[in-house]
Amino acid sequence: MSSEVTVRIPTILRTYTGGAAEVSVDPTSVDGGPVLAGVINALDADHPGIKARILDDGGALRRFVNIYVGDEDVRFAGGLETPTPGGSQISVIPAVAGG
């Protein structure tokens, strides 16, 4: 069984993915393993610079970035340790403010 996952990329970050709206990565190919941290590391290995737009200088998710593994918001799951089994769909969604 493949350990690859699919990551949906928001328009604002597609400059890092050559315009691709979805990319596949193997989180087991880099440090971090089959959890969200591994997905972000693999994503950055394939698309340099994107990690800095998702994580802050302290290595935590930026306030204005929401990430879902399937339908689950990782802020209410395991954060960067949220499991990402092969075949998972991960969505990176910029927070929208307004009123």
Contacts in CASP RR format, 6 or more apart in sequence:
PFRMAT RR
TARGET T0000
AUTHOR 0000-0000-0000
METHOD contacts of the structure
MODEL  1
MSSEVTVRIPTILRTYTGGAAEVSVDPTSVDGGPVLAGVINALDADHPGI
KARILDDGGALRRFVNIYVGDEDVRFAGGLETPTPGGSQISVIPAVAGG
1 86 0 8 1.000
2 26 0 8 1.000
2 86 0 8 1.000
2 87 0 8 1.000
3 26 0 8 1.000
3 27 0 8 1.000
3 28 0 8 1.000
3 34 0 8 1.000
3 85 0 8 1.000
3 86 0 8 1.000
4 24 0 8 1.000
4 25 0 8 1.000
4 26 0 8 1.000
4 86 0 8 1.000
4 87 0 8 1.000
5 24 0 8 1.000
5 25 0 8 1.000
5 26 0 8 1.000
5 27 0 8 1.000
5 39 0 8 1.000
5 84 0 8 1.000
5 85 0 8 1.000
5 86 0 8 1.000
5 87 0 8 1.000
5 88 0 8 1.000
5 89 0 8 1.000
5 90 0 8 1.000
6 22 0 8 1.000
6 23 0 8 1.000
6 24 0 8 1.000
6 87 0 8 1.000
6 88 0 8 1.000
6 89 0 8 1.000
6 90 0 8 1.000
7 22 0 8 1.000
7 23 0 8 1.000
7 24 0 8 1.000
7 25 0 8 1.000
7 39 0 8 1.000
7 43 0 8 1.000
7 90 0 8 1.000
7 91 0 8 1.000
7 92 0 8 1.000
8 21 0 8 1.000
8 22 0 8 1.000
8 89 0 8 1.000
8 90 0 8 1.000
8 91 0 8 1.000
8 92 0 8 1.000
9 16 0 8 1.000
9 17 0 8 1.000
9 19 0 8 1.000
9 20 0 8 1.000
9 21 0 8 1.000
9 22 0 8 1.000
9 23 0 8 1.000
9 92 0 8 1.000
10 92 0 8 1.000
10 93 0 8 1.000
10 94 0 8 1.000
12 94 0 8 1.000
13 50 0 8 1.000
13 53 0 8 1.000
13 54 0 8 1.000
13 92 0 8 1.000
14 20 0 8 1.000
14 21 0 8 1.000
16 47 0 8 1.000
16 48 0 8 1.000
16 49 0 8 1.000
16 50 0 8 1.000
16 53 0 8 1.000
17 23 0 8 1.000
17 47 0 8 1.000
17 50 0 8 1.000
18 47 0 8 1.000
23 43 0 8 1.000
23 46 0 8 1.000
23 47 0 8 1.000
25 39 0 8 1.000
25 42 0 8 1.000
25 43 0 8 1.000
25 45 0 8 1.000
25 46 0 8 1.000
26 42 0 8 1.000
27 33 0 8 1.000
27 34 0 8 1.000
27 35 0 8 1.000
27 38 0 8 1.000
27 39 0 8 1.000
27 41 0 8 1.000
27 42 0 8 1.000
27 84 0 8 1.000
28 34 0 8 1.000
28 38 0 8 1.000
29 42 0 8 1.000
29 45 0 8 1.000
30 38 0 8 1.000
30 41 0 8 1.000
30 42 0 8 1.000
30 45 0 8 1.000
31 38 0 8 1.000
31 41 0 8 1.000
32 38 0 8 1.000
32 41 0 8 1.000
34 83 0 8 1.000
34 84 0 8 1.000
34 85 0 8 1.000
34 86 0 8 1.000
35 80 0 8 1.000
35 81 0 8 1.000
35 82 0 8 1.000
35 83 0 8 1.000
35 84 0 8 1.000
36 67 0 8 1.000
36 69 0 8 1.000
36 74 0 8 1.000
36 78 0 8 1.000
36 79 0 8 1.000
36 80 0 8 1.000
36 81 0 8 1.000
36 82 0 8 1.000
36 84 0 8 1.000
36 90 0 8 1.000
37 80 0 8 1.000
37 81 0 8 1.000
38 84 0 8 1.000
39 84 0 8 1.000
39 90 0 8 1.000
40 51 0 8 1.000
40 54 0 8 1.000
40 55 0 8 1.000
40 80 0 8 1.000
41 51 0 8 1.000
43 50 0 8 1.000
43 51 0 8 1.000
44 50 0 8 1.000
44 51 0 8 1.000
53 62 0 8 1.000
53 65 0 8 1.000
54 61 0 8 1.000
54 62 0 8 1.000
54 65 0 8 1.000
54 67 0 8 1.000
54 92 0 8 1.000
55 61 0 8 1.000
55 62 0 8 1.000
56 62 0 8 1.000
59 80 0 8 1.000
60 80 0 8 1.000
61 67 0 8 1.000
61 74 0 8 1.000
61 75 0 8 1.000
61 79 0 8 1.000
61 80 0 8 1.000
63 95 0 8 1.000
64 94 0 8 1.000
64 95 0 8 1.000
65 92 0 8 1.000
65 93 0 8 1.000
65 94 0 8 1.000
65 95 0 8 1.000
66 73 0 8 1.000
66 75 0 8 1.000
66 92 0 8 1.000
66 93 0 8 1.000
66 94 0 8 1.000
66 95 0 8 1.000
67 73 0 8 1.000
67 74 0 8 1.000
67 90 0 8 1.000
67 91 0 8 1.000
67 92 0 8 1.000
67 93 0 8 1.000
68 74 0 8 1.000
68 90 0 8 1.000
68 91 0 8 1.000
68 93 0 8 1.000
69 77 0 8 1.000
69 82 0 8 1.000
69 83 0 8 1.000
69 84 0 8 1.000
69 88 0 8 1.000
69 89 0 8 1.000
69 90 0 8 1.000
70 88 0 8 1.000
70 89 0 8 1.000
70 90 0 8 1.000
70 91 0 8 1.000
72 82 0 8 1.000
74 80 0 8 1.000
74 82 0 8 1.000
84 90 0 8 1.000
END
